Amino acid sequence: METLRRSLSRWKRYHIQVHVSEEDLLLPLTVRPADTVSDLRAQLVRQGVSSWKKAFYYNAKRLGEQDTLREVNVQNGSVLLLVSDA
């Protein structure tokens, strides 16, 4: 049963938003639970937003580069905060 659940989760998609605080932007993203923070950064770069030297936060917790959205409990409709790391 667990194998089936893992297999189905790769097809699951979440619609989340990233709030870029310096530019006061709220960007919609479509992600998978297995996506990492690095994957989110790549999506933002494709949209023309530089996310390097910035940190992602969710529920007041800083996210690590290799954290998956499943590990940090990001759900459909969640909003992540992207702030300058300096």
N, C-alpha and C positions, 0 to 999 in steps of 0.2 A: 504494500500500500504506500509506503514511504517513497519508493521508487516512482510510482505513478504521480504522487504529489509533486516530487521534484521535477519530473518530466513536464507536468502541466504548468509549473511556475515559470518555465522559460518562455511560455507564450503569453503569460499575464503581463498586462501593461498598466502602469499608473500614470495619471496626469497630475503632475506636481507643478509648483511654481518656485522660482528662485528670485528672492528680493535682493537686488544689487544696491546696497545702501548708499554708496558714494554717488551713483547716478540716479538714484530714486527710480529704478526700473523694477518691474515685476514681470519676469519672463516665464512663459509656460514651457514645460518640457514633458515629453512622453518618455518614460523610463521603464526598466524592468527591475524586479526585486533583486536580481543578481548583479545589477550595475554597481560599479564602485564610484567613489568620489572622483577618481581620475576620469572615468567615463563621462561624468557630468561636466567636468572641465572641458573635455573634448567637444561635447555638444554645444557648450557656450561659445567656444572659439569658432565653431562653424556658424554661429549666429552673429559673430563679430564682436563678442564681448570677451575682453581679456580677463581671465580669472587667475592668472599666475600671480603669486605673492599675495593671494587673498585666501581667507579661510572660510570653510563652510561650517555653519552651526545649525543644529536642529534640537529643539527642546532644551536650549541653553547649554548644549554639549558640543564641543568642537569635534568635528568628524576627521578621522584619519584618511589618508589617501587611498588605502586599501580596504576601508570599511565598505561593506555592501549595504545597500538600502534596506535589505532584509535584516541585517545585523543591528542596525540602529533604529529599526521599527518604523521606517517611513511608510506611510500608507497613501492610498489614492486621495488627492486633494491637499496633501501636506505642503507647507511652505518652508523652504530652506533659506537661511540668511547667508549672504556672501559679503564679508567685510574685509577691509584692508588688514594685512598681517603686520604692518609696521607699527 
